Amino acid sequence: MAISLIYLLWSIPVLAAVSLVMAGTRHERPELIWQQTWRNAVWTLTFLGSVAAVIAVAIWWIGS
């Protein structure tokens, strides 16, 4: 069963909120907060994408 696009779209505001909170706890200047927010968001998306790719390959490999 595939996850629907609606559920994936809900992850965008959650990712933004988590990234902003993490950046806000480390920096006080707004420009540094925004820079760190983008870095956190990119890192999180890369990590989750890598995990999803590994799981997809494992499912494909086991299924064939």
Backbone as a chain_set.jsonl record, in Angstrom:
{"seq": "MAISLIYLLWSIPVLAAVSLVMAGTRHERPELIWQQTWRNAVWTLTFLGSVAAVIAVAIWWIGS", "coords": {"N": [[0.856, -1.179, 0.0], [0.722, 2.096, -0.965], [1.85, 5.266, 0.24], [-0.188, 8.131, 0.421], [-0.158, 11.213, -1.47], [-1.099, 13.343, -0.007], [-0.48, 12.786, 2.677], [2.279, 12.929, 2.523], [2.584, 15.629, 1.934], [1.904, 16.787, 4.354], [4.209, 16.542, 5.772], [5.841, 18.657, 5.107], [5.227, 21.228, 6.513], [5.788, 20.291, 9.079], [8.48, 19.558, 8.91], [9.551, 22.107, 8.358], [8.906, 23.486, 10.734], [10.302, 22.004, 12.691], [12.934, 22.347, 11.788], [13.203, 25.135, 12.02], [12.929, 25.482, 14.811], [15.125, 24.001, 15.762], [17.228, 25.495, 14.615], [16.746, 27.979, 15.762], [17.355, 27.527, 18.436], [20.064, 27.418, 18.415], [21.17, 29.731, 17.345], [21.105, 33.366, 17.409], [20.882, 35.482, 15.653], [18.847, 36.477, 12.944], [19.57, 35.913, 10.194], [21.429, 33.855, 10.454], [19.819, 31.964, 11.64], [18.019, 31.359, 9.536], [19.815, 30.341, 7.636], [20.757, 28.052, 8.972], [18.335, 26.744, 9.248], [17.718, 26.003, 6.572], [19.887, 24.287, 6.107], [19.383, 22.256, 8.001], [16.904, 21.319, 7.033], [17.588, 20.369, 4.465], [19.466, 18.404, 5.154], [17.858, 16.657, 6.684], [15.909, 15.884, 4.75], [17.589, 14.623, 2.902], [18.599, 12.504, 4.438], [16.196, 11.099, 5.108], [15.307, 10.523, 2.539], [17.359, 8.844, 1.678], [17.041, 6.665, 3.414], [14.473, 5.852, 2.603], [15.059, 5.114, -0.032], [16.794, 2.938, 0.356], [15.058, 1.166, 1.636], [13.164, 0.837, -0.406], [14.728, -0.409, -2.402], [15.403, -2.739, -1.025], [12.878, -3.921, -0.7], [12.209, -4.293, -3.391], [14.254, -6.053, -4.138], [13.812, -8.271, -2.474], [11.281, -8.969, -3.346], [11.684, -9.855, -5.948]], "CA": [[0.0, 0.0, 0.0], [1.546, 3.294, -1.086], [1.419, 6.425, 1.009], [-0.766, 9.109, -0.486], [0.545, 12.486, -1.577], [-1.585, 14.225, 1.058], [0.314, 12.524, 3.872], [3.627, 13.454, 2.293], [2.53, 17.089, 2.012], [1.863, 17.164, 5.757], [5.561, 16.547, 6.325], [6.515, 19.927, 4.809], [5.196, 22.159, 7.65], [6.459, 19.682, 10.229], [9.91, 19.711, 8.655], [9.882, 23.525, 8.511], [8.828, 23.845, 12.15], [11.413, 21.362, 13.403], [14.173, 22.997, 11.364], [13.249, 26.469, 12.627], [13.167, 25.364, 16.259], [16.518, 23.587, 15.963], [18.099, 26.619, 14.278], [16.521, 29.045, 16.741], [17.997, 27.223, 19.712], [21.516, 27.494, 18.257], [21.605, 31.051, 16.904], [20.238, 34.477, 17.769], [20.72, 36.375, 14.511], [17.883, 35.884, 11.986], [20.189, 35.352, 8.989], [22.017, 32.562, 10.824], [18.709, 31.033, 11.875], [17.523, 30.911, 8.229], [20.835, 29.48, 7.029], [20.747, 26.766, 9.665], [17.057, 26.102, 8.926], [17.87, 25.34, 5.272], [20.818, 23.158, 6.258], [18.671, 21.176, 8.702], [15.88, 20.767, 6.151], [18.254, 19.587, 3.415], [20.05, 17.211, 5.78], [16.768, 15.75, 7.048], [15.349, 15.312, 3.534], [18.58, 13.699, 2.347], [18.618, 11.314, 5.286], [14.951, 10.352, 4.934], [15.3, 10.009, 1.171], [18.284, 7.708, 1.627], [16.389, 5.541, 4.09], [13.387, 5.394, 1.732], [15.663, 4.429, -1.186], [17.283, 1.64, 0.816], [13.89, 0.315, 1.868], [12.582, 0.511, -1.717], [15.604, -1.395, -3.046], [15.274, -3.991, -0.286], [11.579, -4.503, -1.051], [12.325, -4.753, -4.79], [15.163, -7.212, -4.179], [13.144, -9.408, -1.841], [10.116, -9.33, -4.14], [11.982, -10.446, -7.253]], "C": [[0.892, 1.229, 0.0], [0.967, 4.426, -0.239], [0.884, 7.471, 0.042], [0.01, 10.421, -0.435], [0.136, 13.441, -0.465], [-0.764, 14.026, 2.331], [1.737, 13.036, 3.715], [3.648, 14.97, 2.381], [2.449, 17.586, 3.454], [3.263, 17.217, 6.372], [6.29, 17.867, 6.076], [6.418, 20.914, 5.973], [5.865, 21.594, 8.904], [7.966, 19.826, 10.094], [10.344, 21.156, 8.843], [9.889, 23.937, 9.984], [9.998, 23.263, 12.938], [12.737, 22.037, 13.054], [14.302, 24.384, 11.971], [13.541, 26.416, 14.12], [14.617, 24.966, 16.532], [17.476, 24.741, 15.683], [17.961, 27.746, 15.293], [17.161, 28.781, 18.089], [19.52, 27.346, 19.632], [22.013, 28.896, 17.946], [20.617, 32.104, 17.363], [19.98, 35.411, 16.596], [19.822, 35.714, 13.469], [18.538, 35.281, 10.746], [20.852, 34.014, 9.28], [20.94, 31.514, 11.078], [18.197, 30.496, 10.548], [18.522, 30.007, 7.532], [20.818, 28.092, 7.656], [19.446, 26.012, 9.404], [17.154, 25.353, 7.603], [18.801, 24.148, 5.36], [20.142, 21.984, 6.943], [17.645, 20.516, 7.795], [16.513, 19.893, 5.065], [18.835, 18.305, 3.994], [18.954, 16.191, 6.108], [16.153, 15.093, 5.815], [16.302, 14.321, 2.885], [18.604, 12.396, 3.136], [17.366, 10.468, 5.072], [14.833, 9.776, 3.526], [16.205, 8.803, 1.017], [17.674, 6.472, 2.277], [15.27, 4.975, 3.215], [13.938, 4.64, 0.521], [16.167, 3.045, -0.802], [16.116, 0.678, 1.036], [13.254, -0.099, 0.542], [13.416, -0.529, -2.445], [15.478, -2.742, -2.349], [13.951, -4.681, -0.619], [11.607, -5.046, -2.465], [13.148, -6.022, -4.879], [14.497, -8.459, -3.58], [11.978, -9.889, -2.686], [10.453, -10.033, -5.455], [12.671, -11.787, -7.177]], "O": [[1.735, 1.381, 0.884], [-0.243, 4.521, -0.037], [1.444, 7.671, -1.035], [0.737, 10.695, 0.52], [0.942, 14.262, -0.027], [-0.395, 14.999, 2.989], [2.332, 13.524, 4.675], [4.629, 15.545, 2.854], [2.885, 18.7, 3.744], [3.465, 17.876, 7.392], [7.264, 18.167, 6.768], [7.457, 21.414, 6.402], [6.44, 22.341, 9.695], [8.65, 20.177, 11.055], [11.397, 21.411, 9.427], [10.784, 24.659, 10.424], [10.609, 23.953, 13.754], [13.567, 22.27, 13.933], [15.39, 24.775, 12.394], [14.319, 27.222, 14.631], [15.261, 25.521, 17.421], [18.432, 24.945, 16.43], [18.948, 28.394, 15.644], [17.478, 29.724, 18.815], [20.194, 27.376, 20.662], [23.16, 29.223, 18.25], [19.461, 31.809, 17.666], [18.941, 36.071, 16.56], [20.001, 34.541, 13.144], [18.099, 34.227, 10.285], [20.836, 33.124, 8.429], [21.118, 30.335, 10.774], [17.959, 29.294, 10.43], [18.138, 29.019, 6.907], [20.859, 27.083, 6.953], [19.444, 24.782, 9.344], [16.727, 24.202, 7.509], [18.539, 23.108, 4.756], [20.305, 20.84, 6.52], [17.524, 19.291, 7.784], [16.022, 18.8, 4.782], [18.71, 17.239, 3.392], [19.111, 15.0, 5.838], [15.9, 13.888, 5.817], [15.87, 13.288, 2.373], [18.627, 11.311, 2.555], [17.461, 9.257, 4.876], [14.321, 8.672, 3.342], [15.868, 7.851, 0.313], [17.78, 5.365, 1.748], [15.131, 3.757, 3.098], [13.357, 3.643, 0.092], [15.986, 2.086, -1.552], [16.19, -0.491, 0.66], [12.851, -1.251, 0.38], [12.86, -1.446, -3.05], [15.448, -3.78, -3.011], [13.916, -5.899, -0.798], [11.092, -6.134, -2.724], [12.795, -6.954, -5.6], [14.613, -9.558, -4.123], [11.709, -11.089, -2.742], [9.608, -10.729, -6.017], [12.974, -12.385, -8.209]]}, "num_chains": 1, "name": "protein.A"}
